[in-house]
Amino acid sequence: MNPSNSNSSPSVAARIVLGDTRLTFDQLDPTLHWPLTVEISGDALARVRASRSAVEQHLATDKAIYGVNTGFGKLCNVRIRRTSLPSFK
């Protein structure tokens, strides 16, 4: 596979698994030129789900959570209405 020549085809499809290890630039380089399969490990998916659950539990308390139900930067003191939250995803 020659990533610098976009006219040649890869001998092996690029595959990246998001999970417990850091993603390096060397791993990303082939993805800039070839089709890519991106997967998320089961452990990483479990952590994402746990994080989402924690955010949802905090939102249920109606407390301000910076960047989740408030604006960013200078707008950090501006609350976003609960009914408007889905449009800010």
C-alpha positions as CSV (number, residue, x, y, z in Angstrom):
1,M,0.0,0.0,0.0
2,N,1.3,3.4,-1.0
3,P,-0.6,6.2,0.9
4,S,1.2,8.9,-1.1
5,N,-0.2,7.6,-4.4
6,S,-4.0,7.9,-4.4
7,N,-4.2,5.9,-7.7
8,S,-2.9,2.7,-6.2
9,S,-5.2,0.4,-4.2
10,P,-4.4,-1.0,-0.7
11,S,-3.6,-4.6,-0.3
12,V,-5.3,-4.6,3.1
13,A,-8.3,-2.5,4.1
14,A,-7.5,0.0,6.9
15,R,-9.1,-0.8,10.3
16,I,-9.1,1.1,13.5
17,V,-10.6,-0.1,16.8
18,L,-11.4,2.7,19.3
19,G,-10.9,1.5,22.8
20,D,-8.3,1.2,25.5
21,T,-5.2,2.4,23.7
22,R,-4.4,5.8,22.3
23,L,-4.8,6.4,18.6
24,T,-1.5,7.4,17.0
25,F,-0.8,9.5,13.8
26,D,0.8,6.4,12.3
27,Q,-2.5,4.6,12.7
28,L,-4.4,7.5,11.1
29,D,-2.1,8.1,8.1
30,P,-3.4,5.2,6.0
31,T,-7.0,6.3,6.7
32,L,-6.4,9.6,4.9
33,H,-6.1,7.7,1.6
34,W,-8.0,4.5,1.8
35,P,-11.5,3.2,2.8
36,L,-11.5,2.7,6.6
37,T,-13.4,0.5,9.0
38,V,-13.8,2.1,12.4
39,E,-15.0,0.0,15.3
40,I,-15.5,0.7,19.0
41,S,-14.4,-2.0,21.5
42,G,-17.0,-3.5,23.9
43,D,-15.2,-2.0,26.9
44,A,-15.1,1.5,25.3
45,L,-18.8,1.3,24.4
46,A,-19.6,0.3,28.0
47,R,-17.7,3.4,29.2
48,V,-19.6,5.7,26.8
49,R,-22.9,4.3,28.0
50,A,-21.9,4.8,31.7
51,S,-20.9,8.4,30.9
52,R,-24.2,9.0,29.2
53,S,-26.0,7.6,32.1
54,A,-24.1,9.9,34.5
55,V,-24.9,13.0,32.4
56,E,-28.6,12.0,32.2
57,Q,-28.7,11.5,36.0
58,H,-27.1,15.0,36.6
59,L,-29.6,16.5,34.1
60,A,-32.4,15.1,36.0
61,T,-31.4,17.2,39.1
62,D,-31.8,20.4,37.0
63,K,-28.4,21.6,38.1
64,A,-26.3,23.6,35.6
65,I,-23.7,21.5,33.8
66,Y,-21.3,23.6,31.8
67,G,-21.6,23.0,28.1
68,V,-24.4,20.4,28.6
69,N,-27.3,22.6,29.6
70,T,-25.5,25.9,29.6
71,G,-23.7,27.9,26.9
72,F,-19.9,28.0,26.5
73,G,-17.4,30.7,27.3
74,K,-19.1,34.0,27.8
75,L,-22.5,32.3,27.6
76,C,-21.7,29.9,30.5
77,N,-24.3,31.6,32.7
78,V,-27.0,31.1,30.1
79,R,-29.2,28.1,30.7
80,I,-30.5,26.1,27.8
81,R,-34.2,25.1,28.3
82,R,-34.7,21.3,28.8
83,T,-37.0,21.3,25.7
84,S,-34.2,22.8,23.6
85,L,-31.4,20.4,24.7
86,P,-32.0,17.9,21.9
87,S,-31.2,20.5,19.3
88,F,-27.8,21.2,20.9
89,K,-26.5,17.6,20.6
